[in-house]
Amino acid sequence: MISLRQYAKRRGVSAMSVSVAVRSGRLVQSVVRDEHGQPKIGDPDLADREWDANTDAIKRVNAAGGDPSAFGGSNTSAADA
């Protein structure tokens, strides 16, 4: 079990992004509660799979520095054609 902050560091995102993902339901199965009722990541590998499956592709592109080719996309738009 790791904190949301630790998971954020592992993913290379802000702690706020992870918190929003938990609150919005993008991370569900990987989230557990500690003895104080605070959310923690019980299974970081499962959280990674949930994050990838439930995060909008454009957000992943932006997180990768705006390079859609990293996700099979193109750097050109219809206006460029």
ChimeraX commands (.cxc) that place a marker at each C-alpha (Angstrom):
marker #1 position 0.00,0.00,0.00 radius 0.5
marker #1 position 1.35,3.42,-0.97 radius 0.5
marker #1 position 0.11,6.97,-0.53 radius 0.5
marker #1 position -1.48,8.95,-3.34 radius 0.5
marker #1 position 1.57,11.21,-3.26 radius 0.5
marker #1 position 3.91,8.24,-3.68 radius 0.5
marker #1 position 1.82,6.94,-6.56 radius 0.5
marker #1 position 1.85,10.37,-8.19 radius 0.5
marker #1 position 5.65,10.41,-8.01 radius 0.5
marker #1 position 5.77,6.94,-9.56 radius 0.5
marker #1 position 3.49,8.07,-12.44 radius 0.5
marker #1 position 5.25,11.41,-12.89 radius 0.5
marker #1 position 2.07,13.40,-12.25 radius 0.5
marker #1 position 0.92,15.73,-9.49 radius 0.5
marker #1 position -0.60,14.44,-6.28 radius 0.5
marker #1 position -3.66,16.52,-7.18 radius 0.5
marker #1 position -4.06,14.58,-10.44 radius 0.5
marker #1 position -4.12,11.30,-8.54 radius 0.5
marker #1 position -6.56,12.69,-5.98 radius 0.5
marker #1 position -8.87,13.86,-8.78 radius 0.5
marker #1 position -8.61,10.45,-10.45 radius 0.5
marker #1 position -9.71,8.78,-7.20 radius 0.5
marker #1 position -12.56,11.24,-6.59 radius 0.5
marker #1 position -13.80,11.05,-10.19 radius 0.5
marker #1 position -13.83,7.25,-10.24 radius 0.5
marker #1 position -10.97,6.70,-12.68 radius 0.5
marker #1 position -9.14,4.78,-9.96 radius 0.5
marker #1 position -11.47,2.44,-8.06 radius 0.5
marker #1 position -10.32,-1.17,-7.76 radius 0.5
marker #1 position -6.77,-0.19,-6.81 radius 0.5
marker #1 position -7.89,2.18,-4.03 radius 0.5
marker #1 position -8.08,1.07,-0.41 radius 0.5
marker #1 position -8.72,3.06,2.76 radius 0.5
marker #1 position -6.36,3.22,5.72 radius 0.5
marker #1 position -7.48,3.02,9.34 radius 0.5
marker #1 position -8.37,6.74,9.21 radius 0.5
marker #1 position -10.46,6.37,6.05 radius 0.5
marker #1 position -7.86,8.06,3.86 radius 0.5
marker #1 position -7.46,6.69,0.31 radius 0.5
marker #1 position -4.28,4.80,-0.52 radius 0.5
marker #1 position -3.20,2.81,-3.55 radius 0.5
marker #1 position -3.35,-0.84,-2.58 radius 0.5
marker #1 position -2.01,-2.20,-5.87 radius 0.5
marker #1 position 0.12,0.23,-7.90 radius 0.5
marker #1 position 0.23,-2.07,-10.94 radius 0.5
marker #1 position -3.57,-2.29,-10.99 radius 0.5
marker #1 position -3.70,1.50,-10.54 radius 0.5
marker #1 position -1.47,1.86,-13.61 radius 0.5
marker #1 position -3.85,-0.27,-15.66 radius 0.5
marker #1 position -6.88,1.67,-14.40 radius 0.5
marker #1 position -5.14,4.98,-15.09 radius 0.5
marker #1 position -4.29,3.96,-18.65 radius 0.5
marker #1 position -7.77,2.58,-19.34 radius 0.5
marker #1 position -9.68,5.48,-17.80 radius 0.5
marker #1 position -7.62,8.52,-18.76 radius 0.5
marker #1 position -8.61,10.45,-21.85 radius 0.5
marker #1 position -6.13,9.88,-24.69 radius 0.5
marker #1 position -5.57,13.62,-25.21 radius 0.5
marker #1 position -4.56,13.98,-21.56 radius 0.5
marker #1 position -2.01,11.19,-22.06 radius 0.5
marker #1 position -0.68,13.00,-25.14 radius 0.5
marker #1 position -0.34,16.24,-23.21 radius 0.5
marker #1 position 1.38,14.41,-20.35 radius 0.5
marker #1 position 3.86,13.00,-22.88 radius 0.5
marker #1 position 4.88,16.48,-23.92 radius 0.5
marker #1 position 2.27,16.90,-26.64 radius 0.5
marker #1 position 3.62,14.17,-28.91 radius 0.5
marker #1 position 0.66,12.12,-30.18 radius 0.5
marker #1 position 3.01,9.77,-32.03 radius 0.5
marker #1 position 3.90,8.29,-28.64 radius 0.5
marker #1 position 0.37,6.85,-28.64 radius 0.5
marker #1 position 0.04,5.95,-32.30 radius 0.5
marker #1 position -1.25,9.37,-33.28 radius 0.5
marker #1 position -0.05,11.85,-35.80 radius 0.5
marker #1 position 1.61,15.23,-35.49 radius 0.5
marker #1 position -0.47,16.57,-38.38 radius 0.5
marker #1 position -4.05,17.73,-38.34 radius 0.5
marker #1 position -6.62,17.90,-41.11 radius 0.5
marker #1 position -5.70,21.58,-41.54 radius 0.5
marker #1 position -2.10,20.55,-42.30 radius 0.5
marker #1 position -3.10,18.13,-45.04 radius 0.5
marker link #1:1,2 radius 0.2
marker link #1:2,3 radius 0.2
marker link #1:3,4 radius 0.2
marker link #1:4,5 radius 0.2
marker link #1:5,6 radius 0.2
marker link #1:6,7 radius 0.2
marker link #1:7,8 radius 0.2
marker link #1:8,9 radius 0.2
marker link #1:9,10 radius 0.2
marker link #1:10,11 radius 0.2
marker link #1:11,12 radius 0.2
marker link #1:12,13 radius 0.2
marker link #1:13,14 radius 0.2
marker link #1:14,15 radius 0.2
marker link #1:15,16 radius 0.2
marker link #1:16,17 radius 0.2
marker link #1:17,18 radius 0.2
marker link #1:18,19 radius 0.2
marker link #1:19,20 radius 0.2
marker link #1:20,21 radius 0.2
marker link #1:21,22 radius 0.2
marker link #1:22,23 radius 0.2
marker link #1:23,24 radius 0.2
marker link #1:24,25 radius 0.2
marker link #1:25,26 radius 0.2
marker link #1:26,27 radius 0.2
marker link #1:27,28 radius 0.2
marker link #1:28,29 radius 0.2
marker link #1:29,30 radius 0.2
marker link #1:30,31 radius 0.2
marker link #1:31,32 radius 0.2
marker link #1:32,33 radius 0.2
marker link #1:33,34 radius 0.2
marker link #1:34,35 radius 0.2
marker link #1:35,36 radius 0.2
marker link #1:36,37 radius 0.2
marker link #1:37,38 radius 0.2
marker link #1:38,39 radius 0.2
marker link #1:39,40 radius 0.2
marker link #1:40,41 radius 0.2
marker link #1:41,42 radius 0.2
marker link #1:42,43 radius 0.2
marker link #1:43,44 radius 0.2
marker link #1:44,45 radius 0.2
marker link #1:45,46 radius 0.2
marker link #1:46,47 radius 0.2
marker link #1:47,48 radius 0.2
marker link #1:48,49 radius 0.2
marker link #1:49,50 radius 0.2
marker link #1:50,51 radius 0.2
marker link #1:51,52 radius 0.2
marker link #1:52,53 radius 0.2
marker link #1:53,54 radius 0.2
marker link #1:54,55 radius 0.2
marker link #1:55,56 radius 0.2
marker link #1:56,57 radius 0.2
marker link #1:57,58 radius 0.2
marker link #1:58,59 radius 0.2
marker link #1:59,60 radius 0.2
marker link #1:60,61 radius 0.2
marker link #1:61,62 radius 0.2
marker link #1:62,63 radius 0.2
marker link #1:63,64 radius 0.2
marker link #1:64,65 radius 0.2
marker link #1:65,66 radius 0.2
marker link #1:66,67 radius 0.2
marker link #1:67,68 radius 0.2
marker link #1:68,69 radius 0.2
marker link #1:69,70 radius 0.2
marker link #1:70,71 radius 0.2
marker link #1:71,72 radius 0.2
marker link #1:72,73 radius 0.2
marker link #1:73,74 radius 0.2
marker link #1:74,75 radius 0.2
marker link #1:75,76 radius 0.2
marker link #1:76,77 radius 0.2
marker link #1:77,78 radius 0.2
marker link #1:78,79 radius 0.2
marker link #1:79,80 radius 0.2
marker link #1:80,81 radius 0.2
view
